Amino acid sequence: MRYLLILFTVFTFGQASNQMVTFTQASSLGFTLQSGQSHVTSSQCMTKSAALAKYNLSAGSMNGFANNQLVPRSAWVSGALNNCYFTDFSLSGSTVSSACSSIVDPSSDGAILCFQGSSLINVPLPSAVTFNGVNFNGGNNWWKVGNGTDVYVFLISPTGVASQREVCSLRTQQFIYTNDPCISNGAMVFLDPNGLYYDSAFGGSVLNTTLYSYNQPNPPLFLWNVWTFTNGVRSTSTDLESSCSPN
């Protein structure tokens, strides 16, 4: 009867506390992988060094074992995840710009996303991202997280791999422009702290174009400023008289 009870416990809960762990069994225990690692199918039991190298585990819980010793299930304890940051489920987008521009939706649920790494800006990529201890399904979208005055977005896959990171730079609006004096629909130019011009508040590429900004009426014509941008730098500024109204 006691033997049957032990078998029932093992088959019901997966691992007896004194049982050694194989590579195959480890893949189903819910521990997050270290960056660059993947699950292995093998009946070979894992040593301390193999377990710590492959999974995010508490090294302290295995202090009583040598690196080449097999480690029982009781010593497998999740390691502390670094870089845990709050994100709202509405703080995402298909592009850097849309994710950086997203704002918290009070009606949306939030998540604590935990990144592997020593500090957020130095998170090694690709890196595992978890939510409630399991890989976070990022849906191949950009996810926005904050760190004091700095804001970042990470591109996260459906399997929880963060493969890219971008900084949401603070940009200030400079002027409203059109691509031609006779086009009525205007857009905005933004200047970042490094002195480079963009056509979006976040993300996107630096400007390489010529833009027109309305200056003042000059009857019977209208006076426009002509701005030329090269690699984000405003290289020339001239005036143009046009019969087109800014409205």
C-alpha positions as CSV (number, residue, x, y, z in Angstrom):
1,M,0.0,0.0,0.0
2,R,2.8,2.4,0.9
3,Y,4.5,1.7,-2.4
4,L,1.3,2.4,-4.3
5,L,0.9,5.7,-2.4
6,I,4.4,6.8,-3.5
7,L,3.7,5.9,-7.1
8,F,0.4,7.8,-6.9
9,T,2.2,10.8,-5.5
10,V,4.9,10.8,-8.2
11,F,2.5,10.3,-11.1
12,T,0.1,12.9,-9.7
13,F,2.5,15.7,-8.8
14,G,5.3,14.9,-11.3
15,Q,8.4,14.5,-9.1
16,A,9.0,13.0,-5.7
17,S,11.1,15.4,-3.6
18,N,14.0,12.9,-3.3
19,Q,14.0,12.0,-7.0
20,M,16.7,13.0,-9.3
21,V,15.6,15.1,-12.3
22,T,16.2,14.2,-16.0
23,F,16.5,16.7,-18.8
24,T,13.1,15.6,-20.1
25,Q,11.5,16.0,-16.6
26,A,13.1,19.4,-16.1
27,S,11.5,20.8,-19.2
28,S,8.0,20.2,-17.8
29,L,8.6,21.7,-14.3
30,G,7.9,25.3,-15.2
31,F,11.3,26.8,-14.6
32,T,12.4,29.6,-16.9
33,L,15.4,28.9,-19.2
34,Q,18.6,31.0,-19.0
35,S,19.2,33.3,-22.0
36,G,20.2,31.3,-25.1
37,Q,19.2,27.9,-23.6
38,S,16.5,25.5,-24.8
39,H,14.8,22.4,-23.4
40,V,16.4,19.0,-24.0
41,T,14.7,15.6,-24.3
42,S,17.0,13.0,-22.6
43,S,16.7,10.4,-19.8
44,Q,20.0,11.6,-18.4
45,C,19.8,13.1,-14.9
46,M,21.1,16.6,-14.5
47,T,24.0,17.6,-12.3
48,K,24.1,20.8,-10.3
49,S,26.2,22.7,-12.9
50,A,24.0,21.5,-15.8
51,A,20.8,22.6,-14.0
52,L,22.1,26.0,-13.1
53,A,23.5,26.6,-16.6
54,K,20.2,25.7,-18.2
55,Y,17.5,27.1,-15.9
56,N,17.0,30.1,-13.7
57,L,17.4,28.4,-10.3
58,S,18.5,29.5,-6.9
59,A,22.1,28.5,-6.5
60,G,21.8,28.8,-2.7
61,S,19.3,26.0,-2.6
62,M,22.0,23.7,-4.2
63,N,24.9,24.8,-1.9
64,G,25.1,21.3,-0.4
65,F,26.0,19.7,-3.7
66,A,29.1,19.6,-5.8
67,N,28.9,20.8,-9.3
68,N,29.2,17.3,-10.7
69,Q,26.6,15.8,-8.3
70,L,23.1,14.9,-9.3
71,V,20.5,17.1,-7.5
72,P,17.2,15.9,-6.2
73,R,13.9,17.7,-7.0
74,S,13.7,19.2,-3.5
75,A,16.7,21.4,-4.3
76,W,15.2,22.8,-7.5
77,V,14.0,26.3,-6.5
78,S,13.3,29.2,-8.8
79,G,16.0,31.8,-8.8
80,A,15.2,35.5,-8.2
81,L,14.2,37.2,-11.5
82,N,15.9,40.5,-12.0
83,N,14.4,43.6,-13.6
84,C,10.7,43.2,-12.9
85,Y,8.7,46.1,-14.3
86,F,5.0,46.9,-14.5
87,T,3.4,47.1,-17.9
88,D,-0.3,47.7,-18.7
89,F,-1.7,45.2,-21.2
90,S,-2.6,48.3,-23.3
91,L,1.0,49.4,-23.4
92,S,2.0,47.7,-26.6
93,G,2.0,48.2,-30.3
94,S,3.2,46.8,-33.6
95,T,5.8,49.5,-34.0
96,V,8.3,51.3,-31.7
97,S,6.3,54.6,-32.3
98,S,2.9,53.2,-31.4
99,A,4.2,51.4,-28.3
100,C,6.1,54.4,-27.0
101,S,3.1,56.6,-27.6
102,S,0.7,54.3,-25.7
103,I,-0.8,55.4,-22.4
104,V,-2.1,53.4,-19.4
105,D,-5.7,52.4,-19.8
106,P,-7.4,52.4,-16.4
107,S,-9.7,49.6,-17.5
108,S,-6.9,47.3,-18.6
109,D,-5.1,44.7,-16.5
110,G,-1.5,45.0,-15.8
111,A,1.4,42.6,-15.7
112,I,4.7,42.4,-13.9
113,L,7.2,41.4,-16.6
114,C,10.5,40.1,-15.3
115,F,13.7,40.2,-17.5
116,Q,16.8,38.2,-17.1
117,G,19.8,40.5,-16.7
118,S,21.8,42.8,-14.3
119,S,20.0,46.0,-15.2
120,L,17.2,47.0,-17.6
121,I,19.4,48.9,-20.0
122,N,21.9,46.0,-20.1
123,V,19.5,43.2,-20.5
124,P,21.3,40.6,-22.7
125,L,19.3,40.0,-25.8
126,P,17.7,37.7,-26.7
127,S,16.4,37.4,-23.2
128,A,13.6,35.4,-21.5
129,V,10.7,37.5,-20.3
130,T,8.3,35.9,-17.7
131,F,4.9,36.8,-16.3
132,N,3.7,34.9,-13.2
133,G,6.6,32.6,-13.6
134,V,5.9,31.5,-17.1
135,N,7.1,32.7,-20.5
136,F,5.2,35.9,-21.5
137,N,3.3,35.8,-24.7
138,G,4.4,39.0,-26.4
139,G,2.7,38.3,-29.7
140,N,5.6,39.8,-31.6
141,N,4.6,43.2,-30.4
142,W,6.6,46.0,-28.8
143,W,5.9,46.3,-25.0
144,K,6.5,49.5,-23.1
145,V,8.1,49.5,-19.6
146,G,9.4,52.3,-17.4
147,N,12.5,52.7,-15.3
148,G,12.4,56.0,-13.5
149,T,12.8,58.8,-16.1
150,D,13.7,56.3,-18.8
151,V,11.2,54.5,-20.9
152,Y,11.9,51.5,-23.1
153,V,10.1,49.1,-25.4
154,F,11.0,45.5,-26.0
155,L,10.0,43.4,-29.0
156,I,8.7,40.2,-27.4
157,S,7.8,37.0,-29.2
158,P,4.9,34.6,-28.4
159,T,7.3,32.4,-26.5
160,G,8.6,35.2,-24.3
161,V,11.9,36.0,-26.1
162,A,12.8,39.7,-26.0
163,S,14.9,40.2,-29.2
164,Q,15.2,44.0,-29.5
165,R,15.1,47.0,-27.2
166,E,14.6,50.7,-28.1
167,V,14.6,53.8,-25.9
168,C,11.5,56.0,-26.0
169,S,13.4,59.4,-26.4
170,L,11.6,62.6,-25.3
171,R,11.1,64.8,-28.3
172,T,9.6,68.3,-28.4
173,Q,7.4,69.7,-31.1
174,Q,9.0,72.3,-33.3
175,F,6.6,73.3,-36.1
176,I,3.8,72.1,-38.3
177,Y,4.9,71.3,-41.9
178,T,3.6,70.1,-45.2
179,N,5.4,68.3,-48.0
180,D,4.2,71.0,-50.5
181,P,2.8,74.5,-49.9
182,C,-0.4,73.6,-51.8
183,I,-1.1,70.6,-49.5
184,S,-3.4,71.5,-46.7
185,N,-2.9,68.5,-44.3
186,G,-0.1,69.4,-42.0
187,A,2.1,67.2,-39.8
188,M,4.6,67.9,-37.0
189,V,8.4,68.0,-36.7
190,F,10.0,66.8,-33.4
191,L,13.4,67.6,-32.1
192,D,15.2,65.1,-29.7
193,P,17.7,65.9,-27.0
194,N,20.6,65.1,-29.4
195,G,19.5,67.8,-31.9
196,L,18.0,65.5,-34.5
197,Y,14.7,66.0,-36.2
198,Y,12.0,63.3,-36.6
199,D,8.4,63.3,-37.9
200,S,7.1,61.3,-34.9
201,A,7.2,61.8,-31.2
202,F,8.7,58.3,-30.7
203,G,10.5,55.9,-32.9
204,G,10.9,56.3,-36.7
205,S,13.9,57.4,-38.7
206,V,15.6,60.8,-38.8
207,L,14.4,63.2,-41.4
208,N,15.9,63.2,-44.9
209,T,13.6,65.5,-46.8
210,T,12.5,69.0,-47.7
211,L,9.5,70.4,-45.8
212,Y,7.5,73.6,-46.0
213,S,6.2,75.5,-42.9
214,Y,3.9,78.5,-43.2
215,N,5.4,81.8,-42.2
216,Q,3.1,84.8,-42.9
217,P,1.0,86.4,-45.6
218,N,2.8,88.4,-48.2
219,P,0.0,89.8,-50.4
220,P,-0.9,88.8,-52.9
221,L,1.3,85.7,-52.1
222,F,2.0,83.7,-49.0
223,L,5.4,83.3,-47.5
224,W,6.7,79.8,-46.5
225,N,9.8,78.6,-44.8
226,V,11.6,75.8,-46.6
227,W,13.4,73.4,-44.3
228,T,15.9,70.9,-45.7
229,F,17.0,68.0,-43.5
230,T,19.9,65.6,-44.0
231,N,20.3,62.7,-41.6
232,G,18.1,64.4,-39.1
233,V,20.1,67.7,-39.2
234,R,18.4,70.9,-40.5
235,S,21.0,71.9,-43.1
236,T,19.3,74.8,-44.9
237,S,16.4,77.2,-44.3
238,T,15.1,79.5,-47.1
239,D,11.9,81.3,-47.9
240,L,9.4,80.6,-50.7
241,E,6.6,82.8,-52.0
242,S,3.5,80.8,-53.1
243,S,0.0,81.6,-54.1
244,C,-1.2,78.6,-52.0
245,S,-3.0,79.5,-48.7
246,P,-2.0,77.6,-45.6
247,N,-5.6,76.6,-45.0
